[in-house]
Amino acid sequence: MSESSESSDLGEAIETELIRLGLFRSRPSMIFSGEAAVESYLKLLRSLPVGATWSDIDPRLTPVGHQRVPTPYRPYGPWDYQTPPQEPVFHLIHDTGAEGWIAELLTDAARDGIPFYGGGPLDQGRPTGLGPEHGFFVVERGILAHEDLDPIIGWLYARPHVQIAARPR
């Protein structure tokens, strides 16, 4: 079998897998650095279930196959880490917006060993739709494993009048 025939067979096999995955019509341009790279790509495609997206194939792509544009780091406020690495953040809402509730929450967290780095209102330019007395953000301190978040979330849920609205990062 000639080299051209082998390349054609690999190309057809890739096309077949992209059709099976439902990705053939949205495929981005692809350039491979040799037959081994093509075979590796084909092996990856064959390992994916139907319904996989382009980001399952290559995390640098969006689910529909466009190149991801990195978002520059922007702290939530002066109370947030000013440079990466960025730590997990909780967006909290207080039911009544009682004065000083975020300071009390941070004081209680320090007493209870909850590793918060800081907290405060969102800086201008990042609207939340909430008044500053209701919505605040708190940032965890240190790099925590995913399982370390459970006790923190439990502690926050136990706080009266405080709700976790989101965890934006």
Contacts in CASP RR format, 6 or more apart in sequence:
PFRMAT RR
TARGET T0000
AUTHOR 0000-0000-0000
METHOD contacts of the structure
MODEL  1
MSESSESSDLGEAIETELIRLGLFRSRPSMIFSGEAAVESYLKLLRSLPV
GATWSDIDPRLTPVGHQRVPTPYRPYGPWDYQTPPQEPVFHLIHDTGAEG
WIAELLTDAARDGIPFYGGGPLDQGRPTGLGPEHGFFVVERGILAHEDLD
PIIGWLYARPHVQIAARPR
6 35 0 8 1.000
7 35 0 8 1.000
7 38 0 8 1.000
10 35 0 8 1.000
10 38 0 8 1.000
10 39 0 8 1.000
10 42 0 8 1.000
11 38 0 8 1.000
13 42 0 8 1.000
14 38 0 8 1.000
14 41 0 8 1.000
14 42 0 8 1.000
14 45 0 8 1.000
15 24 0 8 1.000
17 42 0 8 1.000
17 45 0 8 1.000
17 46 0 8 1.000
18 24 0 8 1.000
18 27 0 8 1.000
18 45 0 8 1.000
20 50 0 8 1.000
21 45 0 8 1.000
21 48 0 8 1.000
21 50 0 8 1.000
21 51 0 8 1.000
21 52 0 8 1.000
22 50 0 8 1.000
22 51 0 8 1.000
23 52 0 8 1.000
23 53 0 8 1.000
23 54 0 8 1.000
23 57 0 8 1.000
26 54 0 8 1.000
26 64 0 8 1.000
26 65 0 8 1.000
27 65 0 8 1.000
28 54 0 8 1.000
28 61 0 8 1.000
28 65 0 8 1.000
28 66 0 8 1.000
28 67 0 8 1.000
30 41 0 8 1.000
32 38 0 8 1.000
32 41 0 8 1.000
44 57 0 8 1.000
45 57 0 8 1.000
48 56 0 8 1.000
48 57 0 8 1.000
53 63 0 8 1.000
53 64 0 8 1.000
53 65 0 8 1.000
54 61 0 8 1.000
54 62 0 8 1.000
54 63 0 8 1.000
54 64 0 8 1.000
54 65 0 8 1.000
55 61 0 8 1.000
55 62 0 8 1.000
55 63 0 8 1.000
55 65 0 8 1.000
59 68 0 8 1.000
60 67 0 8 1.000
60 68 0 8 1.000
61 67 0 8 1.000
61 68 0 8 1.000
62 68 0 8 1.000
73 83 0 8 1.000
73 84 0 8 1.000
73 86 0 8 1.000
75 81 0 8 1.000
75 82 0 8 1.000
75 123 0 8 1.000
76 89 0 8 1.000
76 122 0 8 1.000
76 123 0 8 1.000
76 126 0 8 1.000
76 137 0 8 1.000
76 139 0 8 1.000
77 120 0 8 1.000
77 122 0 8 1.000
77 123 0 8 1.000
78 123 0 8 1.000
79 117 0 8 1.000
79 118 0 8 1.000
79 119 0 8 1.000
79 120 0 8 1.000
79 139 0 8 1.000
80 89 0 8 1.000
80 117 0 8 1.000
80 118 0 8 1.000
80 119 0 8 1.000
80 137 0 8 1.000
80 139 0 8 1.000
81 87 0 8 1.000
81 117 0 8 1.000
81 139 0 8 1.000
85 143 0 8 1.000
86 169 0 8 1.000
87 117 0 8 1.000
87 139 0 8 1.000
87 140 0 8 1.000
87 141 0 8 1.000
87 142 0 8 1.000
87 143 0 8 1.000
87 144 0 8 1.000
88 139 0 8 1.000
88 140 0 8 1.000
88 144 0 8 1.000
88 149 0 8 1.000
88 167 0 8 1.000
88 169 0 8 1.000
89 137 0 8 1.000
89 138 0 8 1.000
89 139 0 8 1.000
89 140 0 8 1.000
89 167 0 8 1.000
89 168 0 8 1.000
89 169 0 8 1.000
90 137 0 8 1.000
90 138 0 8 1.000
90 140 0 8 1.000
90 156 0 8 1.000
90 164 0 8 1.000
90 166 0 8 1.000
90 167 0 8 1.000
91 128 0 8 1.000
91 135 0 8 1.000
91 136 0 8 1.000
91 137 0 8 1.000
91 164 0 8 1.000
91 165 0 8 1.000
91 166 0 8 1.000
91 167 0 8 1.000
91 168 0 8 1.000
92 102 0 8 1.000
92 105 0 8 1.000
92 135 0 8 1.000
92 136 0 8 1.000
92 137 0 8 1.000
92 138 0 8 1.000
92 156 0 8 1.000
92 162 0 8 1.000
92 163 0 8 1.000
92 164 0 8 1.000
92 165 0 8 1.000
93 130 0 8 1.000
93 134 0 8 1.000
93 135 0 8 1.000
93 162 0 8 1.000
93 163 0 8 1.000
93 165 0 8 1.000
94 101 0 8 1.000
94 102 0 8 1.000
94 133 0 8 1.000
94 134 0 8 1.000
94 135 0 8 1.000
94 136 0 8 1.000
94 161 0 8 1.000
94 162 0 8 1.000
94 163 0 8 1.000
95 161 0 8 1.000
95 162 0 8 1.000
95 163 0 8 1.000
96 161 0 8 1.000
97 133 0 8 1.000
97 134 0 8 1.000
97 161 0 8 1.000
98 133 0 8 1.000
98 161 0 8 1.000
99 133 0 8 1.000
101 136 0 8 1.000
101 161 0 8 1.000
101 162 0 8 1.000
102 119 0 8 1.000
102 120 0 8 1.000
102 136 0 8 1.000
102 138 0 8 1.000
105 138 0 8 1.000
105 159 0 8 1.000
105 162 0 8 1.000
106 116 0 8 1.000
106 118 0 8 1.000
106 119 0 8 1.000
106 138 0 8 1.000
108 114 0 8 1.000
108 159 0 8 1.000
109 115 0 8 1.000
109 116 0 8 1.000
109 138 0 8 1.000
109 155 0 8 1.000
110 116 0 8 1.000
112 155 0 8 1.000
114 152 0 8 1.000
114 155 0 8 1.000
115 140 0 8 1.000
115 141 0 8 1.000
115 142 0 8 1.000
115 144 0 8 1.000
115 152 0 8 1.000
116 138 0 8 1.000
116 139 0 8 1.000
116 140 0 8 1.000
116 141 0 8 1.000
117 139 0 8 1.000
117 140 0 8 1.000
117 141 0 8 1.000
117 142 0 8 1.000
118 138 0 8 1.000
118 139 0 8 1.000
118 141 0 8 1.000
119 136 0 8 1.000
119 137 0 8 1.000
119 138 0 8 1.000
119 139 0 8 1.000
120 136 0 8 1.000
120 137 0 8 1.000
120 138 0 8 1.000
121 132 0 8 1.000
121 135 0 8 1.000
121 136 0 8 1.000
121 137 0 8 1.000
122 128 0 8 1.000
122 135 0 8 1.000
122 137 0 8 1.000
128 135 0 8 1.000
135 165 0 8 1.000
137 168 0 8 1.000
140 149 0 8 1.000
140 152 0 8 1.000
144 152 0 8 1.000
153 164 0 8 1.000
156 162 0 8 1.000
156 164 0 8 1.000
157 164 0 8 1.000
END
